[in-house]
Amino acid sequence: MEIKILRSTKRRKTVSARLQGGYFVIQAPAHMTDAELAPFIAKLQAQWQKRKTHTNLDDQGLEDRAQKLNQIYFGGQLTWCSHG
């Protein structure tokens, strides 16, 4: 995905990202160099990809995720059935 960087003199510390018109738009303080911004972009892209992966789960993906969370948080003790 193509990246657009928008720098603003109004921003002092924060870096944010959003999808807009097919671009991954990064908003950053005007004083940040590309080198300083690179780790922020990588982190934001990874977070977006992880979120996208979780929101695009099909029924089997949701079942697998539920089983994994059940193991982590409830020691596998929860059970459920599908009503669909």
All heavy atoms as an XYZ file, in Angstrom:
678
protein
N       0.842     -1.174      0.000
C       0.000      0.000      0.000
C       0.894      1.247      0.000
O       1.875      1.309      0.716
C      -0.899     -0.013      1.240
C      -1.774      1.190      1.329
S      -3.059      1.089      2.560
C      -3.989     -0.281      1.932
N       0.511      2.201     -0.795
C       1.293      3.428     -0.903
C       1.089      4.306      0.331
O       0.010      4.383      0.894
C       0.880      4.186     -2.155
C       1.904      5.196     -2.586
C       1.629      5.734     -3.986
O       0.952      5.062     -4.763
O       2.105      6.833     -4.264
N       2.161      4.972      0.745
C       2.148      5.805      1.951
C       2.208      7.275      1.552
O       2.995      7.657      0.685
C       3.344      5.463      2.859
C       3.248      4.030      3.343
C       3.422      6.428      4.035
C       4.479      3.545      4.072
N       1.366      8.087      2.205
C       1.418      9.541      2.067
C       1.749     10.100      3.440
O       1.126      9.723      4.426
C       0.054     10.093      1.652
C      -0.134     10.367      0.224
C      -1.440     11.114      0.007
C      -1.727     11.229     -1.458
N      -3.001     11.894     -1.718
N       2.715     10.991      3.504
C       3.083     11.611      4.774
C       2.646     13.069      4.751
O       3.019     13.819      3.844
C       4.595     11.504      5.023
C       5.016     10.035      5.087
C       4.967     12.241      6.314
C       6.496      9.804      5.160
N       1.842     13.426      5.742
C       1.399     14.811      5.896
C       2.041     15.354      7.163
O       1.805     14.840      8.252
C      -0.128     14.886      6.010
C      -0.931     14.305      4.851
C      -2.420     14.375      5.157
C      -0.618     15.036      3.563
N       2.863     16.366      7.001
C       3.522     16.978      8.158
C       2.789     18.262      8.525
O       2.350     19.008      7.655
C       4.985     17.249      7.851
C       5.806     15.977      7.764
C       7.274     16.293      7.553
N       8.120     15.150      7.785
C       8.397     14.230      6.885
N       7.875     14.302      5.690
N       9.205     13.223      7.182
N       2.688     18.504      9.833
C       1.963     19.673     10.316
C       2.766     20.383     11.400
O       3.316     19.736     12.298
C       0.617     19.239     10.885
O      -0.011     20.320     11.540
N       2.789     21.698     11.336
C       3.448     22.474     12.387
C       2.603     22.496     13.651
O       3.102     22.820     14.726
C       3.694     23.921     11.916
O       2.451     24.500     11.522
C       4.681     23.960     10.766
N       1.334     22.143     13.550
C       0.453     22.100     14.720
C       0.695     20.862     15.583
O       0.423     20.869     16.767
C      -1.007     22.150     14.292
C      -1.388     23.468     13.665
C      -2.834     23.474     13.257
C      -3.174     24.801     12.602
N      -4.578     24.863     12.190
N       1.204     19.800     14.968
C       1.523     18.583     15.726
C       2.870     18.752     16.391
O       3.823     19.191     15.773
C       1.558     17.362     14.809
C       0.206     16.857     14.445
C       0.325     15.556     13.659
N      -0.992     15.080     13.345
C      -1.620     14.124     14.006
N      -1.025     13.486     14.970
N      -2.841     13.779     13.681
N       2.944     18.368     17.651
C       4.200     18.483     18.389
C       4.863     17.128     18.637
O       6.071     16.999     18.519
C       3.962     19.169     19.745
C       3.451     20.586     19.623
C       4.568     21.506     19.184
N       4.064     22.862     19.015
C       4.372     23.627     17.997
N       5.171     23.210     17.068
N       3.884     24.839     17.919
N       4.061     16.103     18.990
C       4.644     14.822     19.380
C       4.002     13.616     18.706
O       4.662     12.611     18.499
C       4.518     14.630     20.892
C       5.282     15.636     21.714
C       5.081     15.376     23.190
C       5.786     16.437     24.017
N       5.586     16.241     25.440
N       2.711     13.683     18.406
C       1.992     12.487     17.990
C       2.110     12.204     16.501
O       2.239     13.104     15.679
C       0.499     12.585     18.350
O      -0.064     13.712     17.673
C       0.304     12.736     19.846
N       2.063     10.910     16.201
C       2.032     10.423     14.828
C       0.788      9.545     14.728
O       0.546      8.714     15.599
C       3.291      9.597     14.491
C       3.208      9.022     13.097
C       4.549     10.442     14.658
N      -0.008      9.741     13.686
C      -1.206      8.924     13.520
C      -1.300      8.452     12.079
O      -0.609      8.961     11.190
C      -2.461      9.715     13.902
O      -2.659     10.792     13.013
N      -2.182      7.464     11.862
C      -2.344      6.907     10.521
C      -3.810      6.592     10.274
O      -4.568      6.328     11.203
C      -1.508      5.650     10.372
N      -4.169      6.618      9.000
C      -5.514      6.227      8.593
C      -5.458      5.813      7.126
O      -4.515      6.150      6.404
C      -6.502      7.361      8.803
C      -6.316      8.541      7.876
C      -7.335      9.654      8.144
N      -7.260     10.688      7.157
C      -6.380     11.675      7.132
N      -5.459     11.746      8.075
N      -6.400     12.587      6.189
N      -6.465      5.082      6.702
C      -6.605      4.740      5.287
C      -7.482      5.791      4.644
O      -8.542      6.135      5.173
C      -7.260      3.377      5.134
C      -6.417      2.189      5.535
C      -7.192      0.911      5.342
C      -5.137      2.150      4.736
N      -7.023      6.288      3.514
C      -7.802      7.308      2.813
C      -7.498      7.227      1.323
O      -6.344      7.369      0.916
C      -7.470      8.698      3.346
C      -8.281      9.802      2.713
C      -7.925     11.167      3.286
O      -7.049     11.296      4.132
N      -8.610     12.179      2.810
N      -8.511      6.971      0.552
C      -8.360      6.954     -0.903
C      -7.307      5.992     -1.406
O      -6.604      6.298     -2.356
N      -7.181      4.834     -0.768
C      -6.200      3.842     -1.192
C      -4.787      4.093     -0.697
O      -3.856      3.384     -1.068
N      -4.616      5.091      0.133
C      -3.308      5.412      0.698
C      -3.309      5.150      2.203
O      -4.336      5.263      2.863
C      -2.958      6.894      0.492
C      -2.700      7.269     -0.934
C      -3.712      7.783     -1.732
C      -1.437      7.118     -1.490
C      -3.479      8.134     -3.044
C      -1.196      7.468     -2.800
C      -2.215      7.972     -3.579
O      -1.974      8.317     -4.878
N      -2.141      4.845      2.736
C      -1.913      4.786      4.173
C      -1.373      6.168      4.526
O      -0.220      6.478      4.240
C      -0.908      3.678      4.494
C      -0.848      3.292      5.936
C      -1.939      2.723      6.569
C       0.303      3.486      6.668
C      -1.882      2.347      7.903
C       0.376      3.120      8.000
C      -0.723      2.546      8.620
N      -2.234      7.031      5.072
C      -1.886      8.429      5.321
C      -1.320      8.574      6.727
O      -1.982      8.233      7.706
C      -3.114      9.348      5.141
C      -2.751     10.791      5.433
C      -3.685      9.206      3.737
N      -0.110      9.073      6.815
C       0.576      9.297      8.082
C       0.565     10.790      8.365
O       0.963     11.592      7.518
C       2.048      8.815      8.016
C       2.132      7.358      7.590
C       2.763      9.072      9.327
C       1.572      6.367      8.559
N       0.108     11.168      9.554
C       0.162     12.562      9.980
C       1.230     12.665     11.064
O       1.207     11.909     12.035
C      -1.194     13.017     10.504
C      -2.248     13.052      9.412
C      -3.593     13.479      9.929
O      -4.192     12.787     10.735
N      -4.051     14.623      9.463
N       2.152     13.601     10.877
C       3.308     13.699     11.767
C       3.690     15.156     11.991
O       3.337     16.033     11.203
C       4.488     12.951     11.148
N       4.453     15.392     13.063
C       4.965     16.749     13.295
C       5.909     17.164     12.160
O       6.643     16.337     11.617
C       5.736     16.622     14.611
C       5.167     15.423     15.289
C       4.783     14.488     14.175
N       5.909     18.436     11.828
C       6.723     18.955     10.726
C       8.218     18.763     10.962
O       8.981     18.578     10.019
C       6.409     20.429     10.497
N       8.646     18.758     12.217
C      10.080     18.681     12.519
C      10.664     17.273     12.400
O      11.883     17.114     12.379
C      10.354     19.232     13.924
C       9.736     18.415     15.017
N      10.323     17.281     15.517
C       8.567     18.568     15.690
C       9.551     16.761     16.455
N       8.471     17.538     16.581
N       9.825     16.243     12.282
C      10.334     14.863     12.224
C      10.926     14.558     10.851
O      10.314     14.822      9.825
C       9.229     13.854     12.529
C       8.822     13.814     13.976
S       7.663     12.470     14.309
C       8.840     11.207     14.761
N      12.117     13.963     10.864
C      12.756     13.547      9.614
C      12.171     12.201      9.178
O      11.523     11.508      9.961
C      14.268     13.386      9.792
O      14.510     12.304     10.696
C      14.911     14.664     10.308
N      12.429     11.829      7.940
C      11.979     10.521      7.447
C      12.574      9.396      8.287
O      11.901      8.415      8.584
C      12.367     10.335      5.981
C      11.523     11.182      5.038
O      10.497     11.744      5.488
O      11.891     11.277      3.852
N      13.838      9.538      8.683
C      14.495      8.506      9.496
C      13.835      8.379     10.870
O      13.687      7.270     11.384
C      15.981      8.819      9.652
N      13.461      9.486     11.476
C      12.780      9.460     12.770
C      11.371      8.881     12.646
O      10.870      8.228     13.555
C      12.688     10.867     13.365
C      14.002     11.463     13.777
C      13.893     12.935     14.145
O      13.088     13.667     13.540
O      14.642     13.343     15.050
N      10.757      9.104     11.508
C       9.384      8.677     11.279
C       9.275      7.197     10.908
O       8.258      6.563     11.188
C       8.789      9.545     10.168
C       7.293      9.607     10.011
C       6.604      9.936     11.328
C       6.929     10.639      8.962
N      10.308      6.630     10.321
C      10.275      5.247      9.825
C       9.809      4.222     10.861
O       8.948      3.393     10.554
C      11.628      4.859      9.250
N      10.328      4.226     12.111
C       9.854      3.221     13.076
C       8.371      3.397     13.431
O       7.672      2.414     13.656
C      10.720      3.441     14.309
C      11.761      4.436     13.958
C      11.406      5.031     12.643
N       7.902      4.628     13.460
C       6.482      4.879     13.739
C       5.612      4.316     12.621
O       4.580      3.692     12.869
C       6.208      6.382     13.888
C       6.758      6.987     15.134
C       7.934      7.710     15.097
C       6.112      6.846     16.347
C       8.459      8.286     16.241
C       6.622      7.411     17.508
C       7.797      8.129     17.456
N       6.037      4.529     11.382
C       5.276      4.025     10.236
C       5.229      2.506     10.267
O       4.166      1.910     10.074
C       5.873      4.540      8.907
C       5.683      6.050      8.805
C       5.247      3.832      7.717
C       6.388      6.693      7.630
N       6.359      1.873     10.534
C       6.401      0.412     10.591
C       5.456     -0.115     11.671
O       4.718     -1.084     11.451
C       7.827     -0.071     10.843
N       5.470      0.521     12.840
C       4.607      0.089     13.937
C       3.130      0.280     13.585
O       2.307     -0.607     13.811
C       4.948      0.867     15.205
C       4.135      0.462     16.407
C       4.532      1.246     17.627
C       3.654      0.859     18.812
N       3.982      1.640     20.004
N       2.783      1.428     13.012
C       1.392      1.694     12.646
C       0.908      0.743     11.555
O      -0.228      0.267     11.593
C       1.234      3.157     12.209
C       1.379      4.191     13.328
C       1.519      5.595     12.743
C       0.211      4.120     14.294
N       1.770      0.421     10.600
C       1.401     -0.530      9.546
C       1.160     -1.919     10.143
O       0.212     -2.597      9.761
C       2.474     -0.606      8.467
C       2.456      0.559      7.522
C       3.520      0.441      6.456
O       4.687      0.204      6.745
N       3.124      0.617      5.214
N       2.018     -2.337     11.070
C       1.851     -3.644     11.709
C       0.548     -3.696     12.502
O      -0.185     -4.690     12.451
C       3.044     -3.951     12.611
N       0.244     -2.634     13.221
C      -1.008     -2.583     13.982
C      -2.210     -2.632     13.052
O      -3.183     -3.343     13.317
C      -1.069     -1.304     14.832
C      -0.134     -1.305     16.004
C      -0.107      0.043     16.715
O      -0.541      1.065     16.179
N       0.420      0.045     17.932
N      -2.158     -1.892     11.952
C      -3.260     -1.892     11.007
C      -3.441     -3.274     10.390
O      -4.553     -3.765     10.267
C      -3.008     -0.847      9.923
C      -4.093     -0.840      8.894
C      -5.311     -0.248      8.998
C      -4.061     -1.475      7.624
N      -6.036     -0.475      7.854
C      -5.289     -1.230      7.000
C      -3.101     -2.232      6.954
C      -5.592     -1.715      5.733
C      -3.406     -2.705      5.694
C      -4.634     -2.446      5.115
N      -2.342     -3.918     10.018
C      -2.407     -5.247      9.409
C      -3.001     -6.256     10.385
O      -3.817     -7.085     10.010
C      -1.018     -5.698      8.944
C      -1.053     -6.975      8.146
C      -1.864     -6.851      6.864
O      -1.828     -5.840      6.180
N      -2.633     -7.868      6.537
N      -2.590     -6.167     11.655
C      -3.116     -7.081     12.672
C      -4.615     -6.859     12.846
O      -5.390     -7.815     12.907
C      -2.390     -6.855     13.997
C      -2.777     -7.815     15.078
C      -1.955     -7.572     16.323
C      -2.357     -8.536     17.426
N      -1.603     -8.292     18.655
N      -5.024     -5.611     12.912
C      -6.445     -5.287     13.047
C      -7.225     -5.779     11.835
O      -8.317     -6.327     11.956
C      -6.603     -3.776     13.213
C      -7.898     -3.374     13.836
C      -7.968     -1.884     14.153
N      -6.762     -1.391     14.809
C      -6.113     -0.299     14.458
N      -6.538      0.446     13.469
N      -5.029      0.091     15.091
N      -6.671     -5.585     10.653
C      -7.328     -6.029      9.414
C      -7.484     -7.540      9.412
O      -8.532     -8.054      9.039
C      -6.516     -5.578      8.201
C      -7.130     -5.965      6.886
C      -6.260     -5.523      5.728
C      -6.795     -6.096      4.445
N      -5.880     -5.932      3.341
N      -6.475     -8.255      9.842
C      -6.525     -9.709      9.898
C      -7.635    -10.172     10.829
O      -8.390    -11.084     10.507
C      -5.174    -10.285     10.371
O      -4.166     -9.869      9.449
C      -5.195    -11.794     10.429
N      -7.770     -9.534     11.975
C      -8.796     -9.929     12.940
C     -10.197     -9.589     12.465
O     -11.143    -10.282     12.800
C      -8.531     -9.286     14.292
C      -7.384     -9.918     15.014
N      -6.941     -9.479     16.220
C      -6.580    -10.963     14.702
C      -5.920    -10.217     16.613
N      -5.689    -11.110     15.700
N     -10.345     -8.526     11.694
C     -11.684     -8.138     11.246
C     -12.125     -8.901     10.014
O     -13.305     -8.880      9.674
C     -11.775     -6.625     10.963
O     -10.816     -6.270      9.984
C     -11.552     -5.810     12.225
N     -11.226     -9.600      9.344
C     -11.571    -10.346      8.138
C     -11.685    -11.851      8.384
O     -11.522    -12.630      7.464
C     -10.540    -10.090      7.036
C     -10.628     -8.688      6.495
O     -11.657     -8.047      6.610
N      -9.559     -8.207      5.912
N     -11.981    -12.252      9.604
C     -12.076    -13.674      9.909
C     -13.391    -14.255      9.402
O     -14.447    -13.654      9.561
C     -11.971    -13.898     11.420
C     -10.638    -13.555     12.079
C     -10.732    -13.742     13.589
C      -9.522    -14.407     11.513
N     -13.312    -15.453      8.805
C     -14.524    -16.169      8.442
C     -14.973    -16.993      9.652
O     -14.399    -16.878     10.731
C     -14.268    -17.061      7.224
C     -13.158    -18.084      7.459
O     -12.660    -18.205      8.600
O     -12.794    -18.769      6.495
N     -16.002    -17.811      9.494
C     -16.518    -18.587     10.624
C     -15.448    -19.472     11.247
O     -15.323    -19.547     12.467
C     -17.713    -19.439     10.192
C     -18.962    -18.608      9.950
O     -18.988    -17.433     10.384
O     -19.899    -19.128      9.326
N     -14.648    -20.135     10.415
C     -13.608    -21.016     10.957
C     -12.532    -20.193     11.665
O     -12.038    -20.582     12.713
C     -12.975    -21.874      9.853
C     -11.973    -22.888     10.388
C     -12.580    -23.848     11.405
O     -13.602    -24.458     11.135
N     -11.969    -23.981     12.565
N     -12.205    -19.047     11.112
C     -11.225    -18.178     11.747
C     -11.702    -17.686     13.100
O     -10.936    -17.613     14.061
N     -12.995    -17.337     13.177
C     -13.566    -16.910     14.460
C     -13.567    -18.053     15.467
O     -13.264    -17.850     16.646
C     -14.987    -16.381     14.252
C     -15.090    -15.056     13.517
C     -16.537    -14.761     13.174
C     -14.501    -13.932     14.356
N     -13.899    -19.242     15.008
C     -13.881    -20.422     15.885
C     -12.469    -20.666     16.422
O     -12.283    -20.882     17.617
C     -14.390    -21.651     15.124
C     -14.294    -22.954     15.900
C     -15.315    -23.063     17.021
O     -16.345    -22.386     16.976
O     -15.069    -23.850     17.958
N     -11.489    -20.605     15.540
C     -10.098    -20.810     15.964
C      -9.664    -19.752     16.971
O      -9.011    -20.060     17.970
C      -9.152    -20.794     14.749
C      -9.393    -21.957     13.802
O     -10.054    -22.941     14.204
O      -8.920    -21.879     12.649
N     -10.035    -18.512     16.706
C      -9.681    -17.414     17.623
C     -10.353    -17.600     18.979
O      -9.728    -17.408     20.020
C     -10.108    -16.073     16.994
C      -9.777    -14.881     17.808
C      -8.467    -14.265     17.365
N      -8.282    -13.001     18.029
C      -7.314    -12.776     18.900
N      -6.434    -13.703     19.161
N      -7.205    -11.613     19.481
N     -11.620    -17.985     18.978
C     -12.334    -18.228     20.235
C     -11.688    -19.361     21.027
O     -11.530    -19.274     22.254
C     -13.799    -18.539     19.945
N     -11.305    -20.423     20.337
C     -10.647    -21.549     21.019
C      -9.318    -21.107     21.643
O      -8.998    -21.475     22.770
C     -10.404    -22.711     20.040
C     -11.654    -23.406     19.581
C     -12.321    -24.220     20.677
O     -11.835    -24.375     21.791
N     -13.500    -24.744     20.359
N      -8.566    -20.308     20.908
C      -7.280    -19.827     21.407
C      -7.474    -18.956     22.645
O      -6.779    -19.124     23.661
C      -6.552    -19.038     20.318
C      -5.185    -18.550     20.719
C      -4.506    -17.826     19.568
C      -3.145    -17.309     19.989
N      -2.480    -16.594     18.898
N      -8.433    -18.020     22.591
C      -8.706    -17.162     23.744
C      -9.240    -17.968     24.918
O      -8.919    -17.678     26.080
C      -9.679    -16.051     23.345
C      -9.128    -15.029     22.359
C     -10.231    -14.098     21.875
C      -7.977    -14.244     22.959
N     -10.042    -18.980     24.631
C     -10.550    -19.868     25.669
C      -9.390    -20.545     26.404
O      -9.384    -20.627     27.639
C     -11.490    -20.905     25.046
C     -12.139    -21.815     26.062
O     -12.277    -21.491     27.233
N     -12.557    -22.979     25.603
N      -8.406    -21.005     25.661
C      -7.242    -21.643     26.270
C      -6.434    -20.648     27.113
O      -6.036    -20.949     28.229
C      -6.334    -22.264     25.197
C      -6.884    -23.512     24.560
C      -7.063    -24.631     25.567
O      -6.243    -24.838     26.461
N      -8.159    -25.350     25.438
N      -6.217    -19.478     26.577
C      -5.403    -18.472     27.257
C      -6.057    -17.986     28.542
O      -5.426    -17.932     29.596
C      -5.121    -17.270     26.320
C      -4.219    -17.696     25.165
C      -4.495    -16.109     27.088
C      -4.084    -16.655     24.057
N      -7.338    -17.616     28.461
C      -7.982    -16.941     29.581
C      -8.816    -17.849     30.484
O      -9.062    -17.517     31.640
C      -8.862    -15.793     29.076
C      -8.051    -14.697     28.441
C      -8.021    -14.522     27.068
C      -7.266    -13.851     29.217
C      -7.260    -13.516     26.485
C      -6.501    -12.845     28.646
C      -6.508    -12.686     27.279
O      -5.744    -11.696     26.710
N      -9.267    -18.993     29.964
C     -10.156    -19.842     30.757
C      -9.667    -21.279     30.865
O     -10.401    -22.152     31.310
C     -11.569    -19.825     30.156
C     -12.153    -18.436     30.094
C     -12.182    -17.738     28.897
C     -12.658    -17.829     31.229
C     -12.697    -16.450     28.831
C     -13.185    -16.543     31.174
C     -13.202    -15.854     29.983
N      -8.431    -21.530     30.454
C      -7.867    -22.877     30.547
C      -8.649    -23.905     29.756
O      -8.640    -25.090     30.072
N      -9.364    -23.464     28.704
C     -10.127    -24.370     27.840
C     -11.425    -24.843     28.447
O     -12.042    -25.777     27.953
N     -11.875    -24.220     29.522
C     -13.062    -24.682     30.240
C     -14.388    -24.268     29.582
O     -15.422    -24.850     29.870
C     -13.042    -24.173     31.672
C     -11.892    -24.758     32.483
C     -11.886    -24.230     33.912
O     -12.834    -23.613     34.355
N     -10.806    -24.495     34.616
N     -14.378    -23.251     28.753
C     -15.627    -22.807     28.133
C     -16.034    -23.715     26.995
O     -15.208    -24.254     26.279
C     -15.482    -21.383     27.592
C     -15.166    -20.283     28.605
C     -15.035    -18.947     27.871
C     -16.217    -20.200     29.670
N     -17.342    -23.886     26.850
C     -17.876    -24.616     25.702
C     -18.992    -23.781     25.087
O     -19.605    -22.954     25.763
C     -18.448    -25.992     26.100
O     -19.505    -25.793     27.052
C     -17.373    -26.878     26.705
N     -19.262    -23.982     23.816
C     -20.342    -23.268     23.151
C     -20.786    -24.091     21.965
O     -20.129    -25.019     21.534
C     -19.928    -21.876     22.714
C     -18.718    -21.835     21.824
C     -18.683    -21.948     20.473
C     -17.355    -21.672     22.233
N     -17.384    -21.879     20.019
C     -16.558    -21.700     21.088
C     -16.747    -21.509     23.477
C     -15.180    -21.576     21.133
C     -15.371    -21.388     23.514
C     -14.596    -21.411     22.355
N     -21.938    -23.729     21.454
C     -22.437    -24.385     20.251
C     -22.901    -23.318     19.281
O     -23.245    -22.209     19.664
C     -23.550    -25.382     20.577
S     -24.990    -24.614     21.320
N     -22.933    -23.666     18.028
C     -23.326    -22.739     16.981
C     -24.818    -22.836     16.737
O     -25.383    -23.911     16.675
C     -22.559    -23.059     15.707
O     -23.016    -22.231     14.672
N     -25.455    -21.694     16.600
C     -26.883    -21.644     16.258
C     -27.034    -20.866     14.971
O     -27.319    -19.700     14.953
C     -27.692    -20.948     17.360
C     -27.683    -21.679     18.659
N     -28.439    -22.793     18.873
C     -26.976    -21.477     19.789
C     -28.237    -23.228     20.097
N     -27.326    -22.439     20.673
N     -26.757    -21.493     13.877
C     -26.819    -20.740     12.633
C     -27.418    -21.488     11.595
O     -27.900    -21.780     10.739
